[in-house]
Amino acid sequence: MKGLPRVFRNSNTGVVKNNLEYYYSKDETLNTNLELDNDSMRPIIIKKKINDMFNSNSFVYKVNAIVTTSEGDKECVLIARNKDSLLTINNEKIFIKDILDIRKV
């Protein structure tokens, strides 16, 4: 280090222990499905699932889905979505706030 000017010299010549306390570990047992147990996250997860259905490459004009509400499961063909509701091919309106779970068939 005698040949380097003082600006380029490293004054810290001690042992660096910066990764003894911090590390990243990927847990292989993580559940990839979204859990719907948390009621505060339910509307966000439902809206994401709906957006994923309608934005997929397989969606042309309809999507076959099973919608779970408080009245039970219903298999239906969804053709449109609105800000607060879904429209089926039978001209039935399903409010998004009433949906407990939705999945593609």
C-alpha positions as CSV (number, residue, x, y, z in Angstrom):
1,M,0.0,0.0,0.0
2,K,3.0,2.2,-0.1
3,G,2.5,3.1,-3.7
4,L,-1.2,4.3,-3.4
5,P,-2.1,7.8,-2.6
6,R,-3.9,8.3,0.7
7,V,-7.3,8.8,-1.0
8,F,-7.3,5.3,-2.3
9,R,-6.0,3.5,0.8
10,N,-8.3,1.3,2.8
11,S,-8.1,2.3,6.4
12,N,-10.3,-0.6,7.5
13,T,-8.1,-3.7,7.5
14,G,-9.9,-5.6,10.3
15,V,-12.0,-8.7,9.9
16,V,-15.5,-8.0,8.6
17,K,-18.3,-9.9,10.3
18,N,-21.3,-8.4,8.6
19,N,-23.1,-11.7,7.7
20,L,-22.9,-13.5,11.0
21,E,-26.2,-12.1,12.2
22,Y,-28.1,-11.6,9.0
23,Y,-28.9,-14.2,6.4
24,Y,-31.6,-15.2,3.9
25,S,-33.3,-18.5,4.1
26,K,-36.0,-19.7,1.8
27,D,-38.5,-21.9,3.6
28,E,-39.5,-24.7,1.3
29,T,-42.7,-25.5,3.3
30,L,-44.3,-22.1,2.5
31,N,-47.9,-22.5,1.2
32,T,-48.2,-21.1,-2.3
33,N,-52.0,-20.8,-2.1
34,L,-53.3,-17.6,-0.6
35,E,-54.8,-18.2,2.8
36,L,-58.2,-16.6,3.3
37,D,-58.2,-16.8,7.1
38,N,-57.5,-13.1,7.7
39,D,-60.7,-11.2,7.2
40,S,-59.0,-7.8,6.7
41,M,-57.0,-9.2,3.7
42,R,-60.0,-11.1,2.2
43,P,-61.2,-8.3,-0.1
44,I,-57.7,-7.7,-1.4
45,I,-57.1,-11.3,-2.2
46,I,-60.5,-11.8,-3.8
47,K,-59.9,-8.8,-6.1
48,K,-56.5,-10.1,-7.0
49,K,-57.9,-13.5,-7.9
50,I,-60.6,-11.8,-10.0
51,N,-58.1,-9.6,-11.8
52,D,-55.9,-12.6,-12.5
53,M,-58.8,-14.5,-14.0
54,F,-59.8,-11.6,-16.3
55,N,-56.3,-10.6,-17.2
56,S,-55.1,-14.1,-18.1
57,N,-54.2,-15.1,-21.7
58,S,-56.9,-17.7,-21.7
59,F,-59.7,-15.2,-21.1
60,V,-61.4,-14.2,-24.4
61,Y,-65.0,-13.5,-23.4
62,K,-65.9,-15.8,-20.6
63,V,-64.3,-17.7,-17.7
64,N,-65.6,-20.8,-15.9
65,A,-65.4,-20.3,-12.2
66,I,-66.6,-21.6,-8.9
67,V,-67.8,-18.7,-6.6
68,T,-68.2,-19.4,-2.9
69,T,-70.6,-17.1,-1.1
70,S,-72.4,-17.4,2.2
71,E,-75.1,-19.2,0.4
72,G,-72.7,-21.9,-0.8
73,D,-70.6,-22.8,-3.9
74,K,-71.9,-21.9,-7.3
75,E,-70.4,-22.9,-10.6
76,C,-70.9,-20.1,-13.1
77,V,-69.6,-18.6,-16.3
78,L,-68.3,-15.0,-15.7
79,I,-68.4,-12.7,-18.6
80,A,-67.8,-9.2,-17.1
81,R,-66.6,-7.4,-14.0
82,N,-67.5,-4.1,-12.6
83,K,-66.0,-2.0,-9.8
84,D,-68.2,-3.8,-7.2
85,S,-69.8,-6.8,-9.0
86,L,-69.4,-9.7,-11.5
87,L,-71.8,-10.5,-14.3
88,T,-72.5,-14.1,-15.3
89,I,-73.6,-15.3,-18.7
90,N,-77.2,-15.8,-17.3
91,N,-77.3,-12.1,-16.5
92,E,-76.9,-12.7,-12.8
93,K,-75.1,-10.1,-10.7
94,I,-72.7,-11.3,-8.0
95,F,-71.4,-8.6,-5.6
96,I,-67.7,-8.9,-4.9
97,K,-68.2,-8.0,-1.2
98,D,-70.3,-11.2,-0.9
99,I,-67.7,-13.5,-2.3
100,L,-65.8,-15.6,0.2
101,D,-63.6,-17.4,-2.4
102,I,-63.4,-17.7,-6.1
103,R,-61.4,-20.2,-8.3
104,K,-61.1,-21.0,-11.9
105,V,-62.5,-24.4,-13.1
